[in-house]
Amino acid sequence: MESFILSLDPLQLSLAATLAVAFLIQLYYYFGPYARIPVYRQKINSKVAAPPVSVVVIIEDDLAFLEETLPKLLQQDYGEYEIVLVDNGSGPEAADMMAALPLHDPRIKTTRINPDPKFPYRRKLILTVGIKACTYPNILFTEADTFPVSDKWLSLMAKGFTDGDVVLGYCGLETRKGFTGRLIRCSRLMMSVRYLSSAMRGRPYRGILNNIGYTSEIYFKNRGYNYLRLNAGDDDLFVQKVADRHNTAIIVNPNATVRQHFSGGWKAWNSERKYYSYAFRFYPFGIKTYIFLELFSRFLFFASAIAVIALQIPYVWWGAAGLILLRYLTVFFTVSRICTRLGEKGLLGAFILHDFLSPLSETLLSLARRMRPSKGLWS
């Protein structure tokens, strides 16, 4: 072995060493933090009854929500809860429908914000109006374009309040036909895997307003979303400020999953990701490192493996091929179990391409955020 190593020139030796180190880092993530998700069990205080809950949804002239999603929220298998609909300037038809809803079901509460065309209200202010309208201190949030996949969603998420002030859940994208749709779902999945696994390690740094909860007390005590006058991503900074390993519950269950409607292709998805990920530059260094190291080690792994195979370095090239196979077996084993836990299906085929291309995709996204910031980020 020693003579074989000495026979390699400096370039060959550095490629082999890079490949080995990158492979070990990849194993750490997929056997370490990411592997927590399939086996994670939130500590629920069984001695405390699941509390009454308010569910806040912002409506902006969304008839589809009123006709299709609201019935699913009203059919949740849970005792005491209310749905607070914040009408952000809907048209006459939707406004009339919303005004009549509390007469038909007392669990529904509506509040309206009359828009000012000269000075549109920021989303954080609209959320604050909804929170102030809540009867109960434990509040779950979802979006008008999002629907629960099960009538157990509310009961599972509400249990998180027995052990925490912040409750993090998973939101996947709706299943639709086409390979591009599966790639976009893979992107959302791995974004969620990063923040959920980090929270399970005791470092929560993100939640998604489609499926998150926190108490009104912790919201107002910390002055809500008051960061840098950002219009997108300041909810991430809010989670980083108020959530920790002691007060955060993470609910991962296929019946606790919600799904978001999404129209458009890869270009539209990248535009949305760029807008909502702008706050990444303000993340703590440790969180940035956690995200960057996995992506960079994956890039180094594939780049060095391809170089070793292309150069046909004696005995090393077949070792590189073997490591690629071993890594994919590891990744598929972990990701398939994650998908089962989160209720995702049919993604493993598309995941091969996503896994290979996402380091480049994330790099381009980072450059786009810096060079061409999205409009409307600052208020």
DRENDO-1510 file (C-alpha; in Angstrom, 1 decimal, always signed):
<recs>
REC; n; res; u; v; w
REC; 1; MET; +0.0; +0.0; +0.0 .
REC; 2; GLU; +2.8; +2.4; +0.9 .
REC; 3; SER; +4.6; +1.7; -2.4 .
REC; 4; PHE; +1.3; +2.3; -4.3 .
REC; 5; ILE; +0.8; +5.6; -2.6 .
REC; 6; LEU; +4.3; +6.7; -3.3 .
REC; 7; SER; +3.7; +5.8; -7.0 .
REC; 8; LEU; +1.0; +8.5; -7.3 .
REC; 9; ASP; +2.0; +11.9; -8.4 .
REC; 10; PRO; +0.9; +15.0; -6.3 .
REC; 11; LEU; -2.2; +15.6; -8.5 .
REC; 12; GLN; -3.4; +12.0; -8.3 .
REC; 13; LEU; -2.7; +11.9; -4.6 .
REC; 14; SER; -4.6; +15.1; -3.9 .
REC; 15; LEU; -7.6; +13.9; -6.0 .
REC; 16; ALA; -7.7; +10.6; -4.1 .
REC; 17; ALA; -7.5; +12.4; -0.7 .
REC; 18; THR; -10.2; +14.9; -1.7 .
REC; 19; LEU; -12.4; +12.0; -2.8 .
REC; 20; ALA; -12.0; +10.1; +0.5 .
REC; 21; VAL; -12.5; +13.2; +2.7 .
REC; 22; ALA; -15.6; +14.3; +0.7 .
REC; 23; PHE; -17.0; +10.8; +0.9 .
REC; 24; LEU; -16.6; +10.7; +4.7 .
REC; 25; ILE; -18.3; +14.1; +5.1 .
REC; 26; GLN; -21.2; +12.9; +3.0 .
REC; 27; LEU; -21.5; +9.7; +5.1 .
REC; 28; TYR; -21.7; +11.9; +8.2 .
REC; 29; TYR; -24.7; +13.9; +6.9 .
REC; 30; TYR; -26.7; +10.9; +5.6 .
REC; 31; PHE; -25.9; +8.6; +8.6 .
REC; 32; GLY; -25.9; +11.5; +11.1 .
REC; 33; PRO; -28.2; +14.6; +11.0 .
REC; 34; TYR; -30.4; +13.5; +8.0 .
REC; 35; ALA; -30.9; +10.0; +9.4 .
REC; 36; ARG; -32.5; +11.5; +12.5 .
REC; 37; ILE; -35.7; +12.4; +10.6 .
REC; 38; PRO; -37.0; +8.8; +10.0 .
REC; 39; VAL; -36.5; +7.8; +13.6 .
REC; 40; TYR; -37.3; +11.0; +15.4 .
REC; 41; ARG; -39.9; +11.0; +18.1 .
REC; 42; GLN; -41.0; +14.3; +19.6 .
REC; 43; LYS; -41.3; +14.2; +23.4 .
REC; 44; ILE; -44.9; +14.8; +24.0 .
REC; 45; ASN; -46.1; +15.5; +27.6 .
REC; 46; SER; -48.9; +12.9; +27.9 .
REC; 47; LYS; -49.9; +14.4; +31.3 .
REC; 48; VAL; -51.0; +17.7; +29.6 .
REC; 49; ALA; -54.1; +17.7; +27.4 .
REC; 50; ALA; -53.7; +19.0; +23.9 .
REC; 51; PRO; -54.6; +22.7; +24.1 .
REC; 52; PRO; -57.2; +24.7; +22.2 .
REC; 53; VAL; -55.6; +26.1; +19.0 .
REC; 54; SER; -56.1; +29.0; +16.6 .
REC; 55; VAL; -55.3; +28.5; +12.9 .
REC; 56; VAL; -54.4; +31.7; +11.0 .
REC; 57; VAL; -54.8; +31.9; +7.2 .
REC; 58; ILE; -54.3; +35.1; +5.1 .
REC; 59; ILE; -56.8; +35.3; +2.2 .
REC; 60; GLU; -56.3; +37.5; -0.8 .
REC; 61; ASP; -59.3; +37.0; -3.0 .
REC; 62; ASP; -58.8; +33.3; -3.0 .
REC; 63; LEU; -62.1; +31.6; -3.8 .
REC; 64; ALA; -60.4; +28.2; -4.3 .
REC; 65; PHE; -59.4; +28.2; -0.6 .
REC; 66; LEU; -62.9; +29.0; +0.5 .
REC; 67; GLU; -64.4; +26.3; -1.7 .
REC; 68; GLU; -61.8; +23.5; -1.4 .
REC; 69; THR; -59.3; +24.0; +1.5 .
REC; 70; LEU; -61.5; +25.5; +4.2 .
REC; 71; PRO; -63.7; +22.4; +4.3 .
REC; 72; LYS; -60.6; +20.3; +5.0 .
REC; 73; LEU; -59.6; +22.6; +7.9 .
REC; 74; LEU; -63.1; +22.4; +9.3 .
REC; 75; GLN; -63.1; +18.5; +9.1 .
REC; 76; GLN; -60.0; +18.2; +11.3 .
REC; 77; ASP; -60.4; +15.6; +14.0 .
REC; 78; TYR; -59.7; +17.8; +16.9 .
REC; 79; GLY; -61.7; +19.1; +19.9 .
REC; 80; GLU; -61.4; +22.9; +20.4 .
REC; 81; TYR; -60.1; +25.1; +17.7 .
REC; 82; GLU; -60.9; +28.1; +15.6 .
REC; 83; ILE; -59.9; +29.3; +12.1 .
REC; 84; VAL; -59.0; +32.9; +11.8 .
REC; 85; LEU; -59.2; +34.2; +8.3 .
REC; 86; VAL; -57.5; +37.5; +7.6 .
REC; 87; ASP; -59.0; +39.1; +4.5 .
REC; 88; ASN; -56.4; +41.2; +2.9 .
REC; 89; GLY; -58.6; +43.2; +0.6 .
REC; 90; SER; -60.5; +40.5; -1.3 .
REC; 91; GLY; -63.0; +41.4; -4.0 .
REC; 92; PRO; -66.7; +41.7; -3.3 .
REC; 93; GLU; -67.6; +38.1; -4.0 .
REC; 94; ALA; -64.9; +36.6; -1.7 .
REC; 95; ALA; -65.5; +39.3; +0.9 .
REC; 96; ASP; -69.2; +38.5; +1.0 .
REC; 97; MET; -68.5; +34.8; +1.3 .
REC; 98; MET; -66.1; +35.3; +4.2 .
REC; 99; ALA; -68.5; +37.7; +6.0 .
REC; 100; ALA; -71.2; +34.9; +6.0 .
REC; 101; LEU; -68.9; +32.1; +7.2 .
REC; 102; PRO; -69.1; +32.7; +10.9 .
REC; 103; LEU; -72.9; +32.5; +10.7 .
REC; 104; HIS; -72.6; +29.0; +9.4 .
REC; 105; ASP; -69.8; +27.8; +11.6 .
REC; 106; PRO; -68.8; +29.5; +15.0 .
REC; 107; ARG; -65.3; +28.0; +14.7 .
REC; 108; ILE; -64.6; +30.5; +11.9 .
REC; 109; LYS; -63.5; +34.1; +12.7 .
REC; 110; THR; -62.9; +36.7; +10.1 .
REC; 111; THR; -61.1; +40.0; +10.1 .
REC; 112; ARG; -60.6; +42.4; +7.2 .
REC; 113; ILE; -57.8; +44.8; +6.2 .
REC; 114; ASN; -58.9; +47.4; +3.7 .
REC; 115; PRO; -56.0; +47.9; +1.3 .
REC; 116; ASP; -54.3; +51.2; +0.6 .
REC; 117; PRO; -53.2; +51.3; -3.0 .
REC; 118; LYS; -50.5; +53.9; -2.3 .
REC; 119; PHE; -49.1; +52.1; +0.7 .
REC; 120; PRO; -49.7; +48.4; +0.6 .
REC; 121; TYR; -49.5; +46.6; +3.9 .
REC; 122; ARG; -46.6; +44.3; +4.5 .
REC; 123; ARG; -47.3; +40.7; +5.2 .
REC; 124; LYS; -45.8; +40.8; +8.7 .
REC; 125; LEU; -48.4; +43.5; +9.6 .
REC; 126; ILE; -51.2; +41.4; +8.2 .
REC; 127; LEU; -50.0; +38.4; +10.3 .
REC; 128; THR; -50.0; +40.5; +13.4 .
REC; 129; VAL; -53.6; +41.5; +12.8 .
REC; 130; GLY; -54.4; +37.8; +12.5 .
REC; 131; ILE; -52.6; +36.9; +15.7 .
REC; 132; LYS; -54.3; +39.7; +17.6 .
REC; 133; ALA; -57.7; +38.3; +16.5 .
REC; 134; CYS; -57.0; +34.8; +17.9 .
REC; 135; THR; -58.9; +33.6; +20.9 .
REC; 136; TYR; -56.3; +31.0; +21.9 .
REC; 137; PRO; -52.6; +31.6; +22.7 .
REC; 138; ASN; -51.4; +28.6; +20.8 .
REC; 139; ILE; -51.4; +29.5; +17.1 .
REC; 140; LEU; -50.8; +27.4; +13.9 .
REC; 141; PHE; -50.2; +29.1; +10.6 .
REC; 142; THR; -50.9; +27.9; +7.1 .
REC; 143; GLU; -51.4; +29.5; +3.7 .
REC; 144; ALA; -54.3; +29.9; +1.4 .
REC; 145; ASP; -52.5; +27.8; -1.3 .
REC; 146; THR; -51.8; +25.0; +1.1 .
REC; 147; PHE; -54.0; +22.0; +2.3 .
REC; 148; PRO; -53.6; +19.3; +4.9 .
REC; 149; VAL; -53.3; +15.8; +3.6 .
REC; 150; SER; -55.1; +14.3; +6.6 .
REC; 151; ASP; -57.8; +15.1; +9.2 .
REC; 152; LYS; -55.1; +14.4; +11.8 .
REC; 153; TRP; -52.9; +17.3; +10.8 .
REC; 154; LEU; -54.3; +19.7; +13.5 .
REC; 155; SER; -54.2; +17.2; +16.3 .
REC; 156; LEU; -50.6; +16.1; +15.5 .
REC; 157; MET; -49.3; +19.7; +15.2 .
REC; 158; ALA; -51.2; +20.8; +18.3 .
REC; 159; LYS; -49.5; +18.2; +20.4 .
REC; 160; GLY; -46.3; +20.1; +19.9 .
REC; 161; PHE; -47.6; +22.8; +22.2 .
REC; 162; THR; -47.6; +20.4; +25.1 .
REC; 163; ASP; -43.8; +20.5; +24.9 .
REC; 164; GLY; -42.8; +23.7; +23.3 .
REC; 165; ASP; -43.6; +27.3; +22.3 .
REC; 166; VAL; -42.5; +26.8; +18.7 .
REC; 167; VAL; -43.8; +23.9; +16.5 .
REC; 168; LEU; -42.1; +23.1; +13.2 .
REC; 169; GLY; -43.8; +20.9; +10.6 .
REC; 170; TYR; -43.3; +19.8; +7.0 .
REC; 171; CYS; -44.8; +21.3; +3.9 .
REC; 172; GLY; -44.3; +19.5; +0.6 .
REC; 173; LEU; -45.4; +20.5; -2.8 .
REC; 174; GLU; -48.5; +19.0; -4.5 .
REC; 175; THR; -47.9; +16.0; -6.6 .
REC; 176; ARG; -48.2; +16.7; -10.3 .
REC; 177; LYS; -47.2; +15.0; -13.5 .
REC; 178; GLY; -43.8; +15.6; -15.2 .
REC; 179; PHE; -40.2; +15.1; -14.4 .
REC; 180; THR; -39.7; +18.8; -13.7 .
REC; 181; GLY; -42.4; +18.7; -11.1 .
REC; 182; ARG; -40.6; +15.9; -9.3 .
REC; 183; LEU; -37.3; +17.8; -9.4 .
REC; 184; ILE; -39.0; +20.8; -7.8 .
REC; 185; ARG; -40.5; +18.6; -5.1 .
REC; 186; CYS; -37.0; +17.1; -4.5 .
REC; 187; SER; -35.7; +20.7; -4.0 .
REC; 188; ARG; -38.4; +21.5; -1.4 .
REC; 189; LEU; -37.8; +18.1; +0.3 .
REC; 190; MET; -34.1; +18.7; +0.8 .
REC; 191; MET; -34.6; +22.3; +1.9 .
REC; 192; SER; -36.9; +20.9; +4.6 .
REC; 193; VAL; -34.5; +18.1; +5.5 .
REC; 194; ARG; -31.9; +20.7; +6.3 .
REC; 195; TYR; -33.9; +22.8; +8.6 .
REC; 196; LEU; -35.7; +19.9; +10.3 .
REC; 197; SER; -32.5; +17.9; +10.9 .
REC; 198; SER; -30.8; +21.0; +12.3 .
REC; 199; ALA; -33.8; +21.6; +14.7 .
REC; 200; MET; -33.5; +18.0; +15.8 .
REC; 201; ARG; -29.8; +18.7; +16.6 .
REC; 202; GLY; -30.9; +21.6; +18.8 .
REC; 203; ARG; -30.3; +24.4; +16.3 .
REC; 204; PRO; -33.6; +25.5; +14.8 .
REC; 205; TYR; -33.1; +28.1; +12.2 .
REC; 206; ARG; -36.1; +28.1; +9.9 .
REC; 207; GLY; -39.8; +27.3; +9.7 .
REC; 208; ILE; -42.2; +27.7; +6.8 .
REC; 209; LEU; -45.4; +29.6; +7.2 .
REC; 210; ASN; -47.4; +26.9; +5.5 .
REC; 211; ASN; -46.9; +24.7; +8.5 .
REC; 212; ILE; -45.6; +26.3; +11.7 .
REC; 213; GLY; -46.9; +27.2; +15.1 .
REC; 214; TYR; -45.9; +29.4; +18.0 .
REC; 215; THR; -47.6; +31.1; +20.9 .
REC; 216; SER; -48.8; +34.6; +20.8 .
REC; 217; GLU; -46.8; +35.3; +24.0 .
REC; 218; ILE; -43.5; +34.5; +22.4 .
REC; 219; TYR; -44.5; +36.5; +19.3 .
REC; 220; PHE; -45.3; +39.7; +21.1 .
REC; 221; LYS; -42.5; +39.3; +23.7 .
REC; 222; ASN; -40.0; +39.3; +20.8 .
REC; 223; ARG; -41.8; +42.1; +18.9 .
REC; 224; GLY; -42.8; +39.8; +16.0 .
REC; 225; TYR; -41.2; +40.1; +12.6 .
REC; 226; ASN; -39.1; +43.3; +13.1 .
REC; 227; TYR; -36.0; +42.5; +11.1 .
REC; 228; LEU; -34.2; +44.9; +8.8 .
REC; 229; ARG; -37.5; +45.9; +7.1 .
REC; 230; LEU; -37.3; +42.7; +5.0 .
REC; 231; ASN; -40.5; +41.6; +3.3 .
REC; 232; ALA; -39.3; +37.9; +2.9 .
REC; 233; GLY; -37.2; +35.7; +5.0 .
REC; 234; ASP; -37.6; +37.6; +8.3 .
REC; 235; ASP; -39.7; +34.7; +9.6 .
REC; 236; ASP; -36.5; +32.7; +9.4 .
REC; 237; LEU; -34.7; +35.3; +11.6 .
REC; 238; PHE; -37.6; +35.3; +14.0 .
REC; 239; VAL; -37.3; +31.5; +14.4 .
REC; 240; GLN; -33.6; +31.9; +15.0 .
REC; 241; LYS; -34.3; +34.4; +17.7 .
REC; 242; VAL; -37.0; +32.7; +19.6 .
REC; 243; ALA; -36.5; +29.0; +19.1 .
REC; 244; ASP; -34.0; +26.7; +20.8 .
REC; 245; ARG; -33.5; +23.1; +21.8 .
REC; 246; HIS; -35.7; +23.5; +24.9 .
REC; 247; ASN; -38.8; +25.2; +23.5 .
REC; 248; THR; -39.1; +23.8; +20.0 .
REC; 249; ALA; -41.2; +20.8; +19.0 .
REC; 250; ILE; -40.6; +19.1; +15.6 .
REC; 251; ILE; -43.6; +17.2; +14.2 .
REC; 252; VAL; -42.7; +14.7; +11.4 .
REC; 253; ASN; -45.5; +12.4; +10.5 .
REC; 254; PRO; -47.1; +11.7; +7.1 .
REC; 255; ASN; -50.5; +12.7; +8.5 .
REC; 256; ALA; -49.0; +16.0; +9.8 .
REC; 257; THR; -47.8; +17.0; +6.3 .
REC; 258; VAL; -49.4; +19.8; +4.3 .
REC; 259; ARG; -49.0; +20.4; +0.6 .
REC; 260; GLN; -48.7; +23.6; -1.3 .
REC; 261; HIS; -50.1; +24.2; -4.8 .
REC; 262; PHE; -47.4; +25.4; -7.1 .
REC; 263; SER; -47.8; +26.5; -10.7 .
REC; 264; GLY; -44.9; +27.1; -13.1 .
REC; 265; GLY; -41.7; +25.4; -14.1 .
REC; 266; TRP; -38.1; +25.4; -12.9 .
REC; 267; LYS; -37.6; +29.1; -13.7 .
REC; 268; ALA; -40.6; +30.1; -11.6 .
REC; 269; TRP; -39.4; +27.9; -8.7 .
REC; 270; ASN; -35.9; +29.4; -8.8 .
REC; 271; SER; -37.4; +32.9; -8.7 .
REC; 272; GLU; -39.5; +32.0; -5.7 .
REC; 273; ARG; -36.5; +30.4; -3.9 .
REC; 274; LYS; -34.4; +33.4; -4.6 .
REC; 275; TYR; -37.0; +35.7; -3.1 .
REC; 276; TYR; -37.7; +33.7; +0.0 .
REC; 277; SER; -34.0; +32.8; +0.7 .
REC; 278; TYR; -32.7; +36.3; +0.7 .
REC; 279; ALA; -32.3; +36.3; +4.5 .
REC; 280; PHE; -29.7; +33.5; +4.2 .
REC; 281; ARG; -27.0; +36.2; +4.3 .
REC; 282; PHE; -28.1; +37.1; +7.8 .
REC; 283; TYR; -28.0; +33.5; +9.1 .
REC; 284; PRO; -25.5; +32.6; +11.9 .
REC; 285; PHE; -22.1; +31.4; +10.8 .
REC; 286; GLY; -22.7; +27.9; +12.2 .
REC; 287; ILE; -25.9; +27.4; +10.2 .
REC; 288; LYS; -24.3; +28.7; +7.0 .
REC; 289; THR; -21.5; +26.2; +7.6 .
REC; 290; TYR; -23.9; +23.3; +8.2 .
REC; 291; ILE; -25.7; +24.0; +4.9 .
REC; 292; PHE; -22.6; +24.9; +2.9 .
REC; 293; LEU; -20.4; +21.9; +4.0 .
REC; 294; GLU; -22.8; +19.3; +2.7 .
REC; 295; LEU; -23.3; +21.0; -0.6 .
REC; 296; PHE; -19.6; +21.7; -1.1 .
REC; 297; SER; -18.5; +18.2; +0.0 .
REC; 298; ARG; -20.9; +16.8; -2.5 .
REC; 299; PHE; -19.5; +19.0; -5.3 .
REC; 300; LEU; -16.0; +17.9; -4.4 .
REC; 301; PHE; -17.0; +14.3; -4.2 .
REC; 302; PHE; -18.5; +14.2; -7.7 .
REC; 303; ALA; -15.8; +16.4; -9.2 .
REC; 304; SER; -12.9; +14.4; -7.8 .
REC; 305; ALA; -14.6; +11.1; -8.6 .
REC; 306; ILE; -15.1; +12.1; -12.3 .
REC; 307; ALA; -11.5; +13.4; -12.5 .
REC; 308; VAL; -10.1; +10.1; -11.1 .
REC; 309; ILE; -12.2; +8.0; -13.5 .
REC; 310; ALA; -11.4; +10.3; -16.5 .
REC; 311; LEU; -7.7; +10.2; -15.8 .
REC; 312; GLN; -7.9; +6.4; -15.2 .
REC; 313; ILE; -5.5; +6.5; -12.2 .
REC; 314; PRO; -4.4; +2.9; -11.6 .
REC; 315; TYR; -6.6; +1.1; -9.0 .
REC; 316; VAL; -8.0; +4.4; -7.9 .
REC; 317; TRP; -10.6; +4.9; -10.6 .
REC; 318; TRP; -12.5; +1.7; -9.8 .
REC; 319; GLY; -12.4; +2.7; -6.1 .
REC; 320; ALA; -14.0; +6.0; -7.2 .
REC; 321; ALA; -16.7; +4.1; -9.1 .
REC; 322; GLY; -17.3; +2.0; -6.0 .
REC; 323; LEU; -17.6; +5.0; -3.7 .
REC; 324; ILE; -20.1; +6.6; -6.1 .
REC; 325; LEU; -22.2; +3.4; -5.9 .
REC; 326; LEU; -21.8; +3.2; -2.1 .
REC; 327; ARG; -22.7; +6.8; -1.6 .
REC; 328; TYR; -25.9; +6.5; -3.8 .
REC; 329; LEU; -26.9; +3.3; -1.8 .
REC; 330; THR; -26.5; +5.3; +1.4 .
REC; 331; VAL; -28.3; +8.3; +0.1 .
REC; 332; PHE; -31.2; +6.3; -1.3 .
REC; 333; PHE; -31.5; +4.3; +1.9 .
REC; 334; THR; -31.8; +7.5; +4.0 .
REC; 335; VAL; -33.9; +9.5; +1.6 .
REC; 336; SER; -36.4; +6.7; +1.0 .
REC; 337; ARG; -36.9; +6.5; +4.8 .
REC; 338; ILE; -37.3; +10.3; +5.0 .
REC; 339; CYS; -39.8; +10.2; +2.2 .
REC; 340; THR; -41.9; +7.6; +4.0 .
REC; 341; ARG; -41.8; +9.6; +7.2 .
REC; 342; LEU; -42.9; +12.8; +5.5 .
REC; 343; GLY; -45.4; +11.2; +3.1 .
REC; 344; GLU; -43.5; +11.8; -0.1 .
REC; 345; LYS; -43.8; +9.3; -3.0 .
REC; 346; GLY; -42.2; +8.8; -6.4 .
REC; 347; LEU; -39.1; +11.0; -5.9 .
REC; 348; LEU; -36.2; +8.6; -5.9 .
REC; 349; GLY; -35.8; +8.5; -9.7 .
REC; 350; ALA; -35.7; +12.3; -10.0 .
REC; 351; PHE; -33.5; +12.5; -6.9 .
REC; 352; ILE; -30.5; +11.1; -8.8 .
REC; 353; LEU; -30.4; +14.2; -11.0 .
REC; 354; HIS; -31.3; +16.6; -8.3 .
REC; 355; ASP; -28.6; +15.2; -6.0 .
REC; 356; PHE; -26.0; +15.7; -8.8 .
REC; 357; LEU; -27.0; +19.2; -9.9 .
REC; 358; SER; -28.2; +20.9; -6.7 .
REC; 359; PRO; -24.7; +22.1; -5.6 .
REC; 360; LEU; -24.4; +24.0; -8.9 .
REC; 361; SER; -28.1; +25.1; -8.6 .
REC; 362; GLU; -27.5; +26.5; -5.1 .
REC; 363; THR; -24.3; +28.3; -6.2 .
REC; 364; LEU; -26.2; +30.0; -9.1 .
REC; 365; LEU; -29.0; +30.9; -6.7 .
REC; 366; SER; -26.5; +32.5; -4.3 .
REC; 367; LEU; -24.9; +34.5; -7.1 .
REC; 368; ALA; -28.4; +35.6; -8.4 .
REC; 369; ARG; -29.3; +36.8; -4.9 .
REC; 370; ARG; -26.2; +39.0; -4.8 .
REC; 371; MET; -26.2; +40.3; -8.4 .
REC; 372; ARG; -29.9; +40.7; -9.1 .
REC; 373; PRO; -31.9; +41.0; -5.8 .
REC; 374; SER; -35.6; +40.3; -6.2 .
REC; 375; LYS; -37.9; +43.3; -6.4 .
REC; 376; GLY; -40.0; +44.2; -3.3 .
REC; 377; LEU; -37.5; +42.7; -0.8 .
REC; 378; TRP; -37.2; +45.8; +1.2 .
REC; 379; SER; -40.1; +47.9; +2.6 .
</recs>
